[in-house]
Amino acid sequence: MWGWWLINGGTVAFEYTGLWNDPVCGWWLISGGTVAFEYTGLWNDPVWGWWLINGGTVAFEYTGLWNDSLLGVWYIQNGCIDFGRSNAA
């Protein structure tokens, strides 16, 4: 099977699901040991917090409103939910 896999200790880390930062390849969402290329939406990682994922990678280039079909509308700043942002006029 072809794909992008998270390798830990010489074997695929099938037990791992969460964000992973590779110093060469960047930040990716891993699901069951493989990069979740099909995922686009908000993700709450227990270590890194809330991020916008686009095609399996953290969308650091995105700033603006994001309407997530499950979680509603949020303001995203450089890929991260900005909880301090007020939309009040």
DSSP file (Angstrom, degrees, kcal/mol; ACC not computed):
  #  RESIDUE AA STRUCTURE BP1 BP2  ACC     N-H-->O    O-->H-N    N-H-->O    O-->H-N    TCO  KAPPA ALPHA  PHI   PSI    X-CA   Y-CA   Z-CA
    1    1 A M              0   0    0      0, 0.0     2,-0.3     0, 0.0     0, 0.0   0.000 360.0 360.0 360.0 135.5    0.0    0.0    0.0
    2    2 A W        +     0   0    0      2,-0.0     2,-0.3     3,-0.0     0, 0.0  -0.667 360.0  94.9 -96.7 152.1    1.3    3.4   -0.9
    3    3 A G  S    S-     0   0    0     -2,-0.3     2,-0.6     2,-0.0    31,-0.0  -0.944  73.5 -65.1 159.6-175.6    0.9    6.6    1.1
    4    4 A W        -     0   0    0     -2,-0.3    31,-2.2    31,-0.2     2,-0.3  -0.929  54.6-176.6-104.6 122.6    2.5    8.8    3.7
    5    5 A W  B     -A   34   0A   0     -2,-0.6     2,-0.6    29,-0.2    29,-0.2  -0.878  29.5-121.8-123.4 150.0    3.0    7.1    7.0
    6    6 A L        -     0   0    0     27,-3.1     7,-2.9    -2,-0.3     2,-0.5  -0.832  30.8-160.2 -89.0 119.9    4.2    8.1   10.4
    7    7 A I  E     +J   12   0B   0     -2,-0.6     2,-0.4     5,-0.2     5,-0.2  -0.891  14.2 174.7-105.9 129.1    7.2    5.9   11.3
    8    8 A N  E >  S-J   11   0B   0      3,-2.9     3,-1.0    -2,-0.5    -2,-0.0  -0.975  72.9  -7.0-136.0 119.5    8.2    5.5   15.0
    9    9 A G  T 3  S-     0   0    0     -2,-0.4     3,-0.1     1,-0.2    -1,-0.1   0.804 130.3 -55.6  66.1  28.9   10.9    3.1   16.0
   10   10 A G  T 3  S+     0   0    0      1,-0.2     2,-0.3     0, 0.0    -1,-0.2   0.471 121.6  85.8  86.2   2.3   11.1    1.6   12.5
   11   11 A T  E <  S-J    8   0B   0     -3,-1.0    -3,-2.9    -5,-0.0    -1,-0.2  -0.929  88.1 -89.9-134.0 157.9    7.4    0.7   12.2
   12   12 A V  E     -J    7   0B   0     -2,-0.3     2,-1.6    -5,-0.2    -5,-0.2  -0.475  35.2-132.9 -66.5 132.9    4.2    2.4   11.2
   13   13 A A    >   +     0   0    0     -7,-2.9     3,-2.1    20,-0.3    -1,-0.1  -0.532  37.3 166.1 -88.1  70.5    2.6    4.1   14.2
   14   14 A F  T 3  S+     0   0    0     -2,-1.6    -1,-0.2     1,-0.3    20,-0.1   0.750  71.4  60.8 -58.4 -25.5   -0.9    2.8   13.5
   15   15 A E  T 3  S+     0   0    0     -3,-0.2     2,-0.4    17,-0.1    -1,-0.3   0.579  85.2  99.2 -79.2  -9.2   -2.0    3.8   17.1
   16   16 A Y    <   +     0   0    0     -3,-2.1    17,-2.0   -10,-0.1    16,-0.5  -0.678  38.2 163.2 -90.9 128.5   -1.3    7.5   16.5
   17   17 A T        +     0   0    0     -2,-0.4     2,-0.3    14,-0.2    14,-0.2  -0.962  41.1  64.6-137.1 122.7   -4.0   10.0   15.6
   18   18 A G  E    S-B   30   0A   0     12,-2.2    12,-3.1    -2,-0.4     2,-0.2  -0.946  86.9 -38.9 157.4-174.0   -3.3   13.7   16.0
   19   19 A L  E     -B   29   0A   0     -2,-0.3     2,-0.4    10,-0.2    10,-0.2  -0.555  50.6-168.3 -79.4 144.8   -1.1   16.6   14.7
   20   20 A W  E     -B   28   0A   0      8,-2.5     8,-2.5    -2,-0.2     2,-0.7  -0.999  11.1-151.5-136.3 132.4    2.5   15.8   13.9
   21   21 A N  E     -B   27   0A   0     -2,-0.4     6,-0.2     6,-0.2    -2,-0.0  -0.908  10.4-171.5-107.5 113.4    5.3   18.3   13.1
   22   22 A D  E  >  -B   26   0A   0      4,-2.7     4,-2.6    -2,-0.7    -2,-0.0  -0.900  22.6-139.3-100.5 129.0    8.0   17.0   10.8
   23   23 A P  T  4 S+     0   0    0      0, 0.0    -1,-0.1     0, 0.0     4,-0.1   0.731 102.2  33.3 -62.4 -21.0   11.0   19.4   10.6
   24   24 A V  T  4 S+     0   0    0      2,-0.1    -3,-0.0    -3,-0.0    -2,-0.0   0.830 128.6  32.4 -98.2 -42.7   11.3   18.8    6.8
   25   25 A C  T  4 S-     0   0    0      1,-0.3     2,-0.2     3,-0.0    -4,-0.0   0.585  99.6-135.0 -98.3 -12.3    7.7   18.2    5.7
   26   26 A G  E  <  -B   22   0A   0     -4,-2.6    -4,-2.7     2,-0.0     2,-0.4  -0.492  46.9 -19.6  94.4-163.3    5.7   20.5    8.1
   27   27 A W  E     +B   21   0A   0     -6,-0.2    31,-1.1    31,-0.2     2,-0.3  -0.715  63.8 171.8 -91.7 129.8    2.6   20.0   10.2
   28   28 A W  E     -BC  20  57A   0     -8,-2.5    -8,-2.5    -2,-0.4     2,-0.6  -0.964  35.5-119.8-136.8 151.4    0.2   17.2    9.2
   29   29 A L  E     -B   19   0A   0     27,-3.2     7,-2.8    -2,-0.3     2,-0.4  -0.838  31.9-160.3 -88.9 122.1   -2.9   15.5   10.6
   30   30 A I  E     -BD  18  35A   0    -12,-3.1   -12,-2.2    -2,-0.6     2,-0.4  -0.883   9.4-174.3-105.5 133.8   -2.2   11.8   11.2
   31   31 A S  E >  S- D   0  34A   0      3,-3.1     3,-1.2    -2,-0.4   -14,-0.2  -0.951  74.4 -18.3-131.2 112.4   -5.0    9.3   11.5
   32   32 A G  T 3  S-     0   0    0    -16,-0.5   -15,-0.2    -2,-0.4   -17,-0.1   0.832 129.5 -50.3  61.3  32.7   -4.2    5.7   12.4
   33   33 A G  T 3  S+     0   0    0    -17,-2.0   -27,-3.1     1,-0.2     2,-0.3   0.348 121.1  92.1  91.7  -6.0   -0.6    6.2   11.4
   34   34 A T  E <  S-AD   5  31A   0     -3,-1.2    -3,-3.1   -29,-0.2    -1,-0.2  -0.882  84.7 -96.2-122.3 154.0   -1.2    7.8    7.9
   35   35 A V  E     - D   0  30A   0    -31,-2.2     2,-1.6    -2,-0.3    -5,-0.2  -0.495  32.5-135.3 -66.9 131.1   -1.5   11.4    6.7
   36   36 A A    >   +     0   0    0     -7,-2.8     3,-2.0    20,-0.3    -1,-0.1  -0.517  37.6 163.6 -89.3  68.4   -5.2   12.3    6.5
   37   37 A F  T 3  S+     0   0    0     -2,-1.6    -1,-0.2     1,-0.3    20,-0.2   0.774  71.1  60.4 -57.5 -27.9   -5.1   14.0    3.1
   38   38 A E  T 3  S+     0   0    0     -3,-0.2     2,-0.5    17,-0.1    -1,-0.3   0.570  84.5 100.9 -78.5  -8.9   -8.9   13.7    2.7
   39   39 A Y    <   +     0   0    0     -3,-2.0    17,-2.0   -10,-0.1    16,-0.5  -0.670  37.5 162.8 -89.0 126.7   -9.5   15.8    5.9
   40   40 A T  E     +E   54   0A   0     -2,-0.5     2,-0.3    14,-0.2    14,-0.2  -0.966  41.0  63.9-136.0 122.7  -10.5   19.5    5.6
   41   41 A G  E    S-E   53   0A   0     12,-2.3    12,-3.1    -2,-0.4     2,-0.2  -0.951  87.1 -39.1 156.7-172.8  -12.0   21.2    8.7
   42   42 A L  E     -E   52   0A   0     -2,-0.3     2,-0.4    10,-0.2    10,-0.2  -0.581  50.5-167.7 -82.9 144.8  -11.3   22.2   12.2
   43   43 A W  E     -E   51   0A   0      8,-2.7     8,-2.6    -2,-0.2     2,-0.7  -0.998  13.9-153.2-136.6 130.7   -9.3   19.9   14.4
   44   44 A N  E     -E   50   0A   0     -2,-0.4     6,-0.2     6,-0.2    -2,-0.0  -0.895  15.5-166.4-104.8 106.2   -8.8   20.0   18.2
   45   45 A D  E  >  -E   49   0A   0      4,-2.8     4,-2.3    -2,-0.7   -27,-0.1  -0.778  21.9-135.7 -91.7 133.8   -5.5   18.3   19.1
   46   46 A P  T  4 S+     0   0    0      0, 0.0    -1,-0.1     0, 0.0     4,-0.1   0.743 104.0  31.7 -62.2 -22.4   -5.1   17.5   22.8
   47   47 A V  T  4 S+     0   0    0      2,-0.1   -29,-0.0   -28,-0.1    -2,-0.0   0.849 129.8  30.8 -98.0 -45.6   -1.5   18.9   22.7
   48   48 A W  T  4 S-     0   0    0      1,-0.3     2,-0.2   -29,-0.0    -4,-0.0   0.556  96.5-137.5 -99.3 -11.0   -1.5   21.6   20.1
   49   49 A G  E  <  -E   45   0A   0     -4,-2.3    -4,-2.8     2,-0.0     2,-0.4  -0.499  51.0 -10.4  90.8-159.0   -5.1   23.0   20.4
   50   50 A W  E     +E   44   0A   0     -6,-0.2    31,-1.2    -2,-0.2     2,-0.3  -0.680  66.3 165.5 -90.1 126.9   -7.6   24.0   17.6
   51   51 A W  E     -EF  43  80A   0     -8,-2.6    -8,-2.7    -2,-0.4     2,-0.6  -0.960  38.6-117.9-137.7 153.7   -6.4   24.3   14.0
   52   52 A L  E     -E   42   0A   0     27,-3.2     7,-2.8    -2,-0.3     2,-0.5  -0.839  31.4-160.2 -89.1 123.6   -7.8   24.5   10.5
   53   53 A I  E     -EG  41  58A   0    -12,-3.1   -12,-2.3    -2,-0.6     2,-0.5  -0.900   8.4-173.2-106.4 132.6   -6.7   21.5    8.5
   54   54 A N  E >  S-EG  40  57A   0      3,-3.0     3,-1.1    -2,-0.5   -14,-0.2  -0.937  74.7 -19.4-129.2 109.2   -6.8   21.7    4.7
   55   55 A G  T 3  S-     0   0    0    -16,-0.5   -15,-0.2    -2,-0.5   -17,-0.1   0.822 128.7 -50.6  64.8  31.2   -6.1   18.5    2.8
   56   56 A G  T 3  S+     0   0    0    -17,-2.0   -27,-3.2     1,-0.2     2,-0.3   0.298 120.5  93.4  93.4  -9.6   -4.4   17.0    5.8
   57   57 A T  E <  S-CG  28  54A   0     -3,-1.1    -3,-3.0   -29,-0.2    -1,-0.2  -0.861  85.0 -96.8-118.6 153.1   -2.0   19.8    6.6
   58   58 A V  E     - G   0  53A   0    -31,-1.1     2,-1.6    -2,-0.3    -5,-0.2  -0.487  33.7-133.9 -66.1 130.8   -2.3   22.8    8.9
   59   59 A A    >   +     0   0    0     -7,-2.8     3,-1.9    20,-0.3    -1,-0.1  -0.489  40.6 160.4 -88.6  66.5   -3.5   25.8    6.9
   60   60 A F  T 3  S+     0   0    0     -2,-1.6    -1,-0.2     1,-0.3    20,-0.1   0.764  70.4  61.5 -58.7 -26.4   -1.0   28.4    8.4
   61   61 A E  T 3  S+     0   0    0     -3,-0.2     2,-0.5    17,-0.1    -1,-0.3   0.559  85.7  97.1 -78.8  -8.4   -1.6   30.6    5.3
   62   62 A Y    <   +     0   0    0     -3,-1.9    17,-2.2   -10,-0.1     2,-0.4  -0.719  40.1 164.2 -93.5 128.3   -5.4   31.1    6.2
   63   63 A T        +     0   0    0     -2,-0.5     2,-0.3    14,-0.2    14,-0.2  -0.980  41.6  56.8-136.5 126.6   -6.7   34.1    8.0
   64   64 A G  E    S-H   76   0A   0     12,-2.5    12,-3.2    -2,-0.4     2,-0.2  -0.927  89.8 -31.2 149.0-171.5  -10.4   34.9    8.0
   65   65 A L  E     -H   75   0A   0     -2,-0.3     2,-0.4    10,-0.2    10,-0.2  -0.552  50.4-165.0 -78.3 142.4  -13.8   33.4    8.9
   66   66 A W  E     -H   74   0A   0      8,-2.8     8,-2.5    -2,-0.2     2,-0.8  -0.996   9.4-153.0-129.9 127.2  -14.2   29.6    8.5
   67   67 A N  E     -H   73   0A   0     -2,-0.4     2,-0.5     6,-0.2     6,-0.3  -0.866  13.5-165.7-102.2 105.1  -17.6   27.9    8.5
   68   68 A D  E  >  -H   72   0A   0      4,-3.0     4,-2.2    -2,-0.8   -27,-0.1  -0.781  20.1-137.8 -91.8 130.4  -17.2   24.4    9.7
   69   69 A S  T  4 S+     0   0    0     -2,-0.5    -1,-0.1     1,-0.2     4,-0.1   0.763 102.4  30.8 -61.1 -25.9  -20.2   22.2    9.0
   70   70 A L  T  4 S+     0   0    0      2,-0.1    -1,-0.2   -28,-0.0   -29,-0.0   0.756 129.0  33.7-100.4 -30.2  -20.1   20.6   12.4
   71   71 A L  T  4 S-     0   0    0      1,-0.3    -2,-0.2     3,-0.0     2,-0.1   0.454  98.1-128.9-113.0  -2.8  -18.6   23.3   14.6
   72   72 A G  E  <  -H   68   0A   0     -4,-2.2    -4,-3.0     2,-0.0     2,-0.4  -0.444  50.4 -24.0  90.0-163.4  -20.0   26.6   13.2
   73   73 A V  E     +H   67   0A   0     -6,-0.3     2,-0.3    -2,-0.1    -6,-0.2  -0.762  62.3 171.1 -96.7 129.9  -18.3   29.8   12.2
   74   74 A W  E     -H   66   0A   0     -8,-2.5    -8,-2.8    -2,-0.4     2,-0.6  -0.959  35.3-116.6-135.3 151.8  -14.9   30.7   13.7
   75   75 A Y  E     -H   65   0A   0     -2,-0.3     7,-2.7     7,-0.3     2,-0.4  -0.811  31.8-158.9 -89.4 126.4  -12.3   33.4   13.1
   76   76 A I  E     -HI  64  81A   0    -12,-3.2   -12,-2.5    -2,-0.6     2,-0.5  -0.897   8.1-167.5-108.3 131.7   -9.0   31.7   12.0
   77   77 A Q  E >  S- I   0  80A   0      3,-3.2     3,-1.7    -2,-0.4   -14,-0.2  -0.958  77.1 -25.0-121.0 111.2   -5.7   33.6   12.4
   78   78 A N  T 3  S-     0   0    0     -2,-0.5   -15,-0.2     1,-0.3    -1,-0.1   0.878 128.5 -47.9  53.0  41.7   -2.8   31.9   10.6
   79   79 A G  T 3  S+     0   0    0    -17,-2.2   -27,-3.2     1,-0.2     2,-0.4   0.282 120.5 101.0  89.6 -10.3   -4.5   28.5   10.7
   80   80 A C  E <  S-FI  51  77A   0     -3,-1.7    -3,-3.2   -29,-0.2   -29,-0.2  -0.866  79.9-106.8-112.4 140.7   -5.4   28.7   14.4
   81   81 A I  E     - I   0  76A   0    -31,-1.2     2,-1.0    -2,-0.4    -5,-0.2  -0.475  28.2-143.8 -62.9 129.3   -8.8   29.5   16.0
   82   82 A D    >   +     0   0    0     -7,-2.7     3,-1.3    -2,-0.2    -7,-0.3  -0.792  21.5 178.6 -97.3  92.5   -8.5   33.0   17.5
   83   83 A F  T 3  S+     0   0    0     -2,-1.0    -1,-0.2     1,-0.3    -7,-0.0   0.677  77.1  60.7 -69.4 -17.8  -10.7   32.6   20.6
   84   84 A G  T 3  S+     0   0    0     -3,-0.1     2,-0.3     2,-0.1    -1,-0.3   0.540  79.5 107.5 -85.4  -8.3   -9.9   36.2   21.7
   85   85 A R    <   -     0   0    0     -3,-1.3     2,-0.5   -10,-0.1   -10,-0.1  -0.561  56.7-155.0 -76.6 128.9  -11.5   37.7   18.5
   86   86 A S        -     0   0    0     -2,-0.3    -2,-0.1     1,-0.1    -3,-0.0  -0.896  14.2-167.3-105.5 132.3  -14.8   39.4   19.0
   87   87 A N        +     0   0    0     -2,-0.5     2,-0.1     2,-0.0    -1,-0.1   0.317  51.0 122.7 -95.3   6.9  -17.2   39.7   16.1
   88   88 A A              0   0    0      1,-0.1    -2,-0.1     0, 0.0     0, 0.0  -0.443 360.0 360.0 -71.0 141.8  -19.3   42.3   18.0
   89   89 A A              0   0    0     -2,-0.1    -1,-0.1     0, 0.0    -2,-0.0   0.452 360.0 360.0 -78.9 360.0  -19.8   45.6   16.3
